[in-house]
């Protein structure tokens, strides 16, 4: 259990009924975003029970002190479903903004970072995950996927560190037990001391699923199986991982078609492009979601749609590494499930999912024109699109029977001034939205008054920066900026 000094006691009353009164609500109905003015939302035991025109906050009101009903004044508030981040590497906040890789493309970026990541321990992973999750929550993200594939030799790294951080801060998580088995001596990209044997990988995958996976609809914690990439595992492990996922009914996740270097690698090693390689190994299916998918042709897009394979769009990371622009408009038109994600903190350097959805909107317009992606498209990708990618229909919308994952903004914030009077959805997706005032996950307030509850954030950050300077900073110091 996480016992670091930066955690403090926080308030949460199980079973309490809560109602948000007279709010402006933006959600999706029948897959279309809608704006509901003067609306009240009631939830209890982590589930939304009622969405109705604004209730009379005084008639028959039970005071919060009785423990039966808490009323949140929603006037001048904007409420949306909790945002869903479908791809992250929580540990990478340890090497955020490292000067040596600020101008590197993916393969060079990885080669330079592996020596730093080799120093990962269970404690440093726990702290990094805590920092990354805190940033996600402060941006209105209530569910995240984490792709944790680095288990250096002779280190104590275990996925428990990520799960403990998620549990302590109260975020929903799909924890991807990742893997790398193909070291540099065998033709892979990672150093040999950063990979594991296939028996080690599969045995720990079984252990993690049996110990931590929760298949129930409102689960706070699920385990996905997530080989790092086609260039870091063998075809045999790809097949064995798929078979294990089918046996245990868990999702599969990996990177795919991110860069032209990866495409060349797959053609040289396997004779086909990345998507066809995955297809040959039965890795295109409704229980699979793929990160990036930047370099796709029309046939591959049709194949992703036909197999109900999910795609995760990471616009800032793709831009930061110079990987390219994913064909999101073409994927959406073809019926591909598309979510959005911030990706790792070393290739994005930020963890604001609403800003990421905004970036997705703007980036598609660079090549596709002003009508390429609408505010509705961007909102869907960050909410119900992410829910579809993770096979979580109970997430991403505000309606009875869905999870009480809610984000509350101050509609009077100067960042929304003028815009909120025009179009609340447009204000969210086109303005630089402020931090939410409150974030609720499974009915529990995890951000209040713009601060993460139960966490001494200044101490957390100070301790983390001290550790990064001591163990994860570029050996030459601050580095050279060109």
Backbone torsions as a table, in degrees:
resi	resn	phi	psi	omega
1	UNK	NA	144.9	-178.3
2	UNK	-74.1	123.3	-176.8
3	UNK	-127.3	19.5	-177.1
4	UNK	-60.9	152.1	-174.0
5	UNK	-68.0	-16.5	-178.5
6	UNK	-80.9	0.7	173.8
7	UNK	-96.9	135.6	-179.7
8	UNK	-129.3	168.6	-177.6
9	UNK	-66.3	144.3	177.9
10	UNK	-133.6	157.0	-174.5
11	UNK	-89.2	132.7	172.7
12	UNK	-161.7	124.0	-179.7
13	UNK	-110.4	109.9	-179.7
14	UNK	-64.6	139.9	175.2
15	UNK	86.0	-8.8	-179.2
16	UNK	-68.0	137.7	173.5
17	UNK	-87.5	135.4	-178.2
18	UNK	-127.8	141.7	176.7
19	UNK	-132.3	129.5	172.2
20	UNK	-97.2	118.3	-172.5
21	UNK	-103.2	139.8	167.7
22	UNK	59.4	42.7	179.5
23	UNK	-98.9	162.6	165.2
24	UNK	-92.8	122.6	-173.7
25	UNK	-114.1	132.4	171.9
26	UNK	-116.0	120.3	-179.7
27	UNK	-149.4	-170.8	178.1
28	UNK	-117.6	135.6	171.6
29	UNK	-125.7	127.3	-176.7
30	UNK	52.2	41.2	176.1
31	UNK	69.2	7.6	177.3
32	UNK	-113.6	130.9	176.3
33	UNK	-62.1	139.4	177.2
34	UNK	-134.2	151.3	174.9
35	UNK	-110.4	121.0	-178.5
36	UNK	-111.6	108.4	179.9
37	UNK	-80.0	154.4	175.0
38	UNK	43.4	61.6	-174.0
39	UNK	-120.6	144.6	176.4
40	UNK	-113.1	142.4	-179.0
41	UNK	-123.0	125.0	176.6
42	UNK	-111.6	138.2	176.7
43	UNK	-144.7	153.4	179.7
44	UNK	-154.3	144.3	179.4
45	UNK	51.8	37.5	174.0
46	UNK	81.4	7.6	-175.1
47	UNK	-130.5	138.0	174.1
48	UNK	-69.4	129.4	-178.7
49	UNK	-109.4	-23.7	-177.2
50	UNK	-157.3	139.1	171.3
51	UNK	-131.0	117.3	-170.7
52	UNK	-148.3	164.7	173.3
53	UNK	-54.6	149.8	-172.2
54	UNK	-42.4	122.8	179.4
55	UNK	-78.6	157.6	174.4
56	UNK	-77.3	110.9	-173.1
57	UNK	-69.9	-10.9	-177.9
58	UNK	-107.3	-25.8	-175.9
59	UNK	-70.6	117.3	175.8
60	UNK	65.0	22.2	-175.6
61	UNK	-68.6	135.3	173.0
62	UNK	-97.4	128.7	-175.7
63	UNK	-68.1	145.8	178.8
64	UNK	-56.3	-29.1	-176.7
65	UNK	-64.0	-21.9	179.1
66	UNK	-73.2	-15.1	-177.5
67	UNK	80.4	4.7	-177.4
68	UNK	-98.1	-33.1	-177.0
69	UNK	-148.7	129.2	171.7
70	UNK	-109.8	129.7	178.6
71	UNK	-110.8	127.5	176.4
72	UNK	-107.0	124.0	179.9
73	UNK	-71.5	113.8	-177.6
74	UNK	-95.6	2.4	178.8
75	UNK	-63.2	134.8	-176.0
76	UNK	61.4	29.1	176.2
77	UNK	-121.4	148.0	175.6
78	UNK	-114.0	123.0	-175.7
79	UNK	-116.9	131.7	177.6
80	UNK	-131.6	163.7	173.6
81	UNK	-65.7	153.4	174.1
82	UNK	-57.2	136.4	-178.6
83	UNK	-77.5	153.4	-173.2
84	UNK	-121.7	115.3	179.9
85	UNK	-97.1	114.0	-169.3
86	UNK	-97.1	7.1	176.1
87	UNK	-165.1	126.1	178.9
88	UNK	-154.2	160.3	167.0
89	UNK	-126.5	91.3	-171.5
90	UNK	-60.3	-31.0	-176.8
91	UNK	-68.4	-17.9	-170.2
92	UNK	-76.0	-2.9	171.7
93	UNK	-63.8	-15.5	177.1
94	UNK	-66.9	-26.3	-177.7
95	UNK	-123.8	29.7	179.5
96	UNK	-62.3	130.3	176.0
97	UNK	62.1	23.6	179.4
98	UNK	-59.9	121.7	-172.6
99	UNK	-55.8	-35.4	-175.3
100	UNK	-62.4	-20.7	-177.4
101	UNK	-120.5	13.6	-178.7
102	UNK	-65.0	-24.6	-178.3
103	UNK	-118.9	22.6	-175.0
104	UNK	-98.7	148.1	169.9
105	UNK	-85.4	172.4	-164.3
106	UNK	-53.3	-55.2	-173.8
107	UNK	-63.4	-43.7	177.3
108	UNK	-66.4	-36.6	177.0
109	UNK	-59.8	-47.0	179.5
110	UNK	-64.4	-45.6	-177.6
111	UNK	-61.0	-37.0	179.3
112	UNK	-74.6	-30.0	-175.0
113	UNK	-88.0	-27.1	-178.8
114	UNK	-52.8	-42.5	178.4
115	UNK	-61.6	-31.8	176.5
116	UNK	-72.8	-45.5	-177.7
117	UNK	-67.4	-22.3	177.9
118	UNK	-59.8	-22.5	-179.2
119	UNK	-82.8	2.2	-177.9
120	UNK	-60.2	138.1	174.1
121	UNK	-128.3	172.0	178.9
122	UNK	-62.5	-39.8	-179.1
123	UNK	-68.3	-44.5	-179.9
124	UNK	-68.0	-33.6	175.0
125	UNK	-63.9	-43.4	179.9
126	UNK	-61.7	-44.8	179.4
127	UNK	-65.8	-41.4	179.4
128	UNK	-63.7	-42.4	178.6
129	UNK	-63.5	-39.0	179.3
130	UNK	-62.3	-45.9	178.7
131	UNK	-61.4	-47.8	-177.4
132	UNK	-65.2	-40.2	179.8
133	UNK	-68.2	-40.4	178.0
134	UNK	-58.4	-42.1	179.3
135	UNK	-66.1	-40.7	176.6
136	UNK	-59.9	-47.8	-179.1
137	UNK	-60.6	-40.4	-179.6
138	UNK	-67.8	-14.3	175.2
139	UNK	-100.5	6.8	177.0
140	UNK	90.0	10.4	177.0
141	UNK	-85.8	128.5	-178.1
142	UNK	-114.4	-12.0	176.4
143	UNK	-136.1	133.9	176.2
144	UNK	-135.5	147.4	166.2
145	UNK	-97.0	141.9	175.6
146	UNK	-125.1	131.0	-179.6
147	UNK	-106.4	94.6	-176.0
148	UNK	-108.1	101.7	-172.4
149	UNK	-118.0	2.8	-172.2
150	UNK	-105.7	112.2	179.7
151	UNK	-131.4	79.2	-174.1
152	UNK	-60.7	150.1	178.5
153	UNK	-61.8	143.9	176.2
154	UNK	62.5	25.9	174.8
155	UNK	-119.3	163.7	-175.6
156	UNK	-99.4	21.3	-175.0
157	UNK	-65.5	128.5	175.4
158	UNK	-141.1	152.5	-176.4
159	UNK	-66.3	-16.3	176.6
160	UNK	-54.3	-32.7	-178.2
161	UNK	-61.5	-41.1	177.7
162	UNK	-66.8	-44.8	-178.0
163	UNK	-64.7	-37.7	178.2
164	UNK	-64.8	-41.6	178.4
165	UNK	-64.6	-43.2	179.2
166	UNK	-62.6	-42.2	-179.4
167	UNK	-66.6	-40.6	-177.9
168	UNK	-66.1	-36.1	-178.1
169	UNK	-92.1	-17.5	173.4
170	UNK	90.3	21.7	177.8
171	UNK	-90.4	149.0	169.8
172	UNK	-75.8	143.9	-177.0
173	UNK	-141.1	138.7	162.6
174	UNK	-103.6	101.2	-176.9
175	UNK	-88.0	110.6	179.9
176	UNK	-83.9	113.8	174.4
177	UNK	-79.2	98.0	-175.7
178	UNK	-82.7	179.4	-177.1
179	UNK	-160.5	146.5	168.6
180	UNK	-139.1	125.0	-179.6
181	UNK	-123.8	-10.1	-173.9
182	UNK	-105.9	94.2	-179.6
183	UNK	-79.1	174.6	-176.8
184	UNK	-59.3	-36.3	-178.6
185	UNK	-67.5	-18.3	179.1
186	UNK	-104.5	12.3	177.2
187	UNK	96.1	4.0	178.0
188	UNK	-89.3	-177.9	-178.5
189	UNK	-91.2	-42.1	-176.4
190	UNK	-71.9	152.1	174.5
191	UNK	-61.3	154.4	-177.7
192	UNK	-60.5	-31.8	-178.2
193	UNK	-83.8	7.6	173.8
194	UNK	-109.1	3.1	-179.9
195	UNK	-113.8	166.7	178.5
196	UNK	-122.5	163.5	173.2
197	UNK	-73.0	159.1	-177.4
198	UNK	-68.4	-32.3	175.6
199	UNK	-65.1	-43.7	177.4
200	UNK	-58.3	-44.8	-177.9
201	UNK	-62.8	-52.0	-175.2
202	UNK	-66.7	-38.4	178.6
203	UNK	-63.9	-41.4	179.9
204	UNK	-73.1	-32.5	174.3
205	UNK	-58.8	-44.8	178.1
206	UNK	-62.3	-44.3	-179.0
207	UNK	-60.8	-45.4	-176.5
208	UNK	-66.6	-41.9	177.8
209	UNK	-61.7	-48.9	-177.1
210	UNK	-63.3	-33.4	-174.5
211	UNK	-87.3	-35.6	-166.6
212	UNK	-123.1	-18.7	-174.1
213	UNK	-70.7	133.8	178.1
214	UNK	-122.8	111.1	-175.0
215	UNK	-87.0	-3.4	-177.1
216	UNK	-66.6	150.5	-174.5
217	UNK	-55.5	-38.6	-177.2
218	UNK	-95.9	20.5	-174.1
219	UNK	-55.1	138.3	173.4
220	UNK	-84.4	-18.3	-172.3
221	UNK	-141.3	122.9	171.3
222	UNK	-130.3	155.4	177.7
223	UNK	-109.7	128.2	171.8
224	UNK	-111.3	156.1	174.8
225	UNK	-102.0	127.2	-163.8
226	UNK	-142.4	74.9	171.4
227	UNK	-51.8	145.3	-172.8
228	UNK	-62.6	-51.5	-173.8
229	UNK	-171.7	166.8	177.2
230	UNK	-62.4	-22.9	-177.5
231	UNK	-95.1	10.6	179.8
232	UNK	-129.7	3.3	173.3
233	UNK	-137.9	164.1	179.0
234	UNK	-87.1	159.5	174.3
235	UNK	-57.2	-34.4	179.7
236	UNK	-63.5	-42.7	179.1
237	UNK	-68.0	-34.9	176.1
238	UNK	-58.3	-45.2	179.7
239	UNK	-68.2	-43.1	-178.2
240	UNK	-66.4	-36.9	178.3
241	UNK	-66.5	-42.1	177.3
242	UNK	-60.1	-43.8	-179.1
243	UNK	-64.9	-40.3	179.2
244	UNK	-66.0	-40.6	178.5
245	UNK	-62.2	-40.2	177.8
246	UNK	-65.7	-40.6	-179.7
247	UNK	-63.7	-39.3	-175.1
248	UNK	-101.2	1.6	178.0
249	UNK	56.6	52.0	175.3
250	UNK	-120.7	165.5	-178.7
251	UNK	-80.6	158.3	174.7
252	UNK	-114.2	144.7	-177.8
253	UNK	-148.2	144.6	173.6
254	UNK	-164.2	170.5	170.5
255	UNK	-81.8	148.0	178.7
256	UNK	-156.7	137.6	173.5
257	UNK	53.0	41.3	-177.4
258	UNK	-81.0	-41.9	-175.0
259	UNK	-135.3	164.4	175.0
260	UNK	-69.6	-29.2	174.7
261	UNK	-61.1	-42.8	177.8
262	UNK	-63.7	-41.1	178.9
263	UNK	-60.4	-45.4	178.9
264	UNK	-63.7	-41.1	178.7
265	UNK	-58.2	-47.7	-177.4
266	UNK	-66.1	-39.5	178.8
267	UNK	-65.2	-42.7	-179.5
268	UNK	-69.4	-39.2	-173.6
269	UNK	-89.0	-37.1	-173.9
270	UNK	-116.1	-9.7	177.7
271	UNK	82.8	3.5	-178.9
272	UNK	-143.2	166.3	175.8
273	UNK	-72.8	162.9	-173.7
274	UNK	-55.6	-44.2	-176.9
275	UNK	-67.1	-39.7	177.6
276	UNK	-67.0	-36.8	176.7
277	UNK	-60.2	-45.9	177.7
278	UNK	-64.4	-38.1	178.7
279	UNK	-62.7	-41.4	179.3
280	UNK	-61.8	-27.5	-179.3
281	UNK	-101.3	19.2	176.6
282	UNK	57.7	39.6	179.9
283	UNK	-104.7	19.8	170.6
284	UNK	-117.6	113.6	-172.0
285	UNK	-169.5	167.0	179.7
286	UNK	-62.2	-20.9	179.9
287	UNK	-96.0	17.3	-178.8
288	UNK	-118.8	136.6	168.9
289	UNK	-133.0	138.0	-170.9
290	UNK	-117.0	132.8	179.1
291	UNK	-86.5	136.0	171.1
292	UNK	90.1	-78.1	-178.4
293	UNK	48.8	54.8	-179.1
294	UNK	-79.8	-43.4	-171.7
295	UNK	-106.2	89.4	-177.9
296	UNK	-126.7	144.7	169.9
297	UNK	-100.1	175.1	-175.8
298	UNK	-61.7	-37.8	-180.0
299	UNK	-64.5	-40.1	178.7
300	UNK	-66.8	-37.3	177.2
301	UNK	-63.9	-44.1	177.9
302	UNK	-61.6	-37.8	-179.8
303	UNK	-66.7	-41.4	177.2
304	UNK	-62.1	-41.0	178.7
305	UNK	-67.2	-44.1	-176.7
306	UNK	-65.0	-29.9	-178.4
307	UNK	-95.3	0.9	-177.8
308	UNK	57.4	33.1	176.9
309	UNK	-78.5	135.0	179.4
310	UNK	-82.3	149.3	177.9
311	UNK	-126.4	138.5	179.4
312	UNK	-112.4	119.0	-179.7
313	UNK	-93.1	126.5	-177.7
314	UNK	-123.4	74.4	-169.9
315	UNK	-61.9	-44.4	-176.6
316	UNK	-65.7	-42.8	178.1
317	UNK	-63.0	-43.6	179.7
318	UNK	-62.1	-36.4	177.7
319	UNK	-73.5	-44.0	-177.4
320	UNK	-59.0	-41.1	-178.4
321	UNK	-91.6	0.2	179.8
322	UNK	67.1	30.7	-173.9
323	UNK	-78.9	-26.2	-178.9
324	UNK	127.4	-176.4	-178.1
325	UNK	-113.5	117.2	-179.6
326	UNK	-66.8	143.4	-178.5
327	UNK	-80.1	64.5	-172.9
328	UNK	-63.9	-43.8	-179.0
329	UNK	-59.4	-43.3	179.5
330	UNK	-65.6	-37.4	178.3
331	UNK	-66.4	-45.5	179.5
332	UNK	-61.7	-42.3	179.7
333	UNK	-63.8	-30.3	-179.4
334	UNK	-83.0	-9.1	-180.0
335	UNK	92.5	17.8	177.1
336	UNK	-73.6	139.7	172.3
337	UNK	-71.9	119.5	-177.6
338	UNK	-127.3	124.8	171.1
339	UNK	-110.8	178.4	179.0
340	UNK	-127.2	153.8	-176.4
341	UNK	-153.4	155.7	178.5
342	UNK	-83.2	-19.6	-173.4
343	UNK	64.3	-170.2	-172.7
344	UNK	-73.4	155.4	-177.4
345	UNK	-70.5	-9.6	176.8
346	UNK	-94.5	-8.2	177.7
347	UNK	-121.5	1.2	175.4
348	UNK	-125.8	-45.9	-179.8
349	UNK	74.1	11.5	174.0
350	UNK	-148.5	154.7	-177.4
351	UNK	-127.8	38.9	-178.4
352	UNK	-102.9	106.3	-173.0
353	UNK	-71.5	-33.9	177.7
354	UNK	-65.7	-38.8	175.0
355	UNK	-64.4	-34.5	178.3
356	UNK	-65.7	-41.6	178.0
357	UNK	-64.2	-38.9	175.3
358	UNK	-61.2	-43.0	179.3
359	UNK	-64.1	-36.9	177.0
360	UNK	-60.3	-42.8	178.5
361	UNK	-61.0	-50.0	-175.8
362	UNK	-68.0	-39.0	-176.5
363	UNK	-65.7	-39.7	178.9
364	UNK	-64.7	-29.5	179.9
365	UNK	-74.1	-18.2	178.4
366	UNK	-60.8	-43.4	-178.6
367	UNK	-103.7	-23.4	-174.3
368	UNK	-103.8	-2.8	-179.3
369	UNK	89.8	173.2	-172.5
370	UNK	-65.8	-19.5	179.8
371	UNK	-97.8	7.6	-173.6
372	UNK	-63.1	-46.4	-179.6
373	UNK	-134.4	131.3	179.7
374	UNK	-95.6	170.4	174.6
375	UNK	-63.1	-34.0	177.5
376	UNK	-64.7	-42.2	178.1
377	UNK	-59.6	-46.9	-177.0
378	UNK	-64.6	-41.8	179.0
379	UNK	-64.3	-42.3	178.6
380	UNK	-60.6	-44.7	-178.6
381	UNK	-60.2	-36.0	-177.3
382	UNK	-81.2	-10.6	-176.9
383	UNK	-123.5	-90.6	-175.7
384	UNK	-69.8	-24.5	175.2
385	UNK	-65.0	-46.3	176.5
386	UNK	-63.7	-37.8	177.8
387	UNK	-62.6	-40.1	178.8
388	UNK	-66.3	-40.6	179.5
389	UNK	-60.9	-39.7	-178.7
390	UNK	-90.6	5.9	-178.7
391	UNK	55.8	46.8	-178.7
392	UNK	-125.7	76.5	-177.1
393	UNK	-64.2	-16.1	179.7
394	UNK	-81.4	-3.6	-178.4
395	UNK	-109.6	164.4	169.2
396	UNK	85.5	3.3	177.5
397	UNK	-149.8	160.6	179.5
398	UNK	-109.1	104.3	177.9
399	UNK	-160.7	156.5	178.9
400	UNK	-55.8	134.9	-179.5
401	UNK	94.1	-12.4	177.3
402	UNK	-92.0	164.3	-178.4
403	UNK	-63.5	142.4	176.4
404	UNK	-82.4	68.0	174.9
405	UNK	-109.6	106.7	-168.3
406	UNK	-134.8	146.5	179.5
407	UNK	-126.3	128.6	-174.7
408	UNK	-118.2	121.6	177.9
409	UNK	-108.3	153.8	171.8
410	UNK	-81.0	110.8	-178.6
411	UNK	-67.5	-16.5	179.9
412	UNK	-92.8	6.8	177.3
413	UNK	-63.2	143.8	-177.0
414	UNK	-60.8	-26.0	179.0
415	UNK	-63.9	-24.7	179.6
416	UNK	-99.7	-3.1	-171.7
417	UNK	-55.4	129.7	-178.0
418	UNK	84.9	-47.4	-177.1
419	UNK	-67.1	-41.0	-176.5
420	UNK	-64.8	-29.8	178.5
421	UNK	-75.2	-25.1	177.9
422	UNK	-81.8	-53.2	-172.8
423	UNK	-164.6	106.8	-178.8
424	UNK	-57.9	-38.0	178.1
425	UNK	-65.6	-43.8	177.4
426	UNK	-62.1	-37.9	178.3
427	UNK	-60.2	-42.7	179.2
428	UNK	-62.4	-45.2	-168.6
429	UNK	-92.1	-21.0	-176.8
430	UNK	-107.9	-31.5	176.3
431	UNK	-78.9	167.8	171.0
432	UNK	-87.1	90.0	-173.3
433	UNK	-60.2	143.3	177.3
434	UNK	-74.5	174.0	170.6
435	UNK	-63.2	142.2	175.8
436	UNK	-66.4	151.6	175.6
437	UNK	-73.4	-37.7	-176.8
438	UNK	-143.6	141.3	173.6
439	UNK	-128.1	131.2	-176.4
440	UNK	-120.9	128.2	176.9
441	UNK	-124.1	124.2	-178.1
442	UNK	52.9	37.1	178.5
443	UNK	82.6	-4.1	-177.7
444	UNK	-103.7	131.9	177.1
445	UNK	-74.5	118.8	-179.2
446	UNK	-111.1	-16.6	170.5
447	UNK	-132.0	127.5	-179.7
448	UNK	-137.4	134.5	-177.1
449	UNK	54.2	35.8	177.2
450	UNK	74.6	13.1	-179.1
451	UNK	-126.0	143.6	176.5
452	UNK	-67.6	125.9	-178.5
453	UNK	-74.7	144.2	174.7
454	UNK	75.5	10.2	-178.8
455	UNK	-131.6	129.5	172.1
456	UNK	-83.9	86.6	-172.0
457	UNK	-61.9	-43.5	177.8
458	UNK	-56.8	-40.9	179.0
459	UNK	-69.7	-40.3	176.9
460	UNK	-55.9	-48.3	-177.5
461	UNK	-67.4	-41.7	179.8
462	UNK	-62.6	-45.0	178.3
463	UNK	-63.5	-40.1	-178.0
464	UNK	-67.3	-45.8	179.4
465	UNK	-61.3	-37.7	178.1
466	UNK	-61.9	-44.3	179.9
467	UNK	-65.5	-42.3	-179.6
468	UNK	-61.7	-43.6	179.3
469	UNK	-61.6	-37.1	-176.1
470	UNK	-78.4	-35.0	-168.2
471	UNK	-124.0	-21.1	-171.1
472	UNK	-124.5	3.5	179.2
473	UNK	-75.8	152.1	175.6
474	UNK	-53.6	131.7	-175.0
475	UNK	-54.1	-33.0	-177.2
476	UNK	-80.4	1.1	179.6
477	UNK	103.9	-137.9	-174.8
478	UNK	-72.3	-18.1	177.4
479	UNK	87.6	176.0	-178.0
480	UNK	-111.6	129.7	177.7
481	UNK	-97.5	131.2	179.9
482	UNK	-113.7	NA	NA
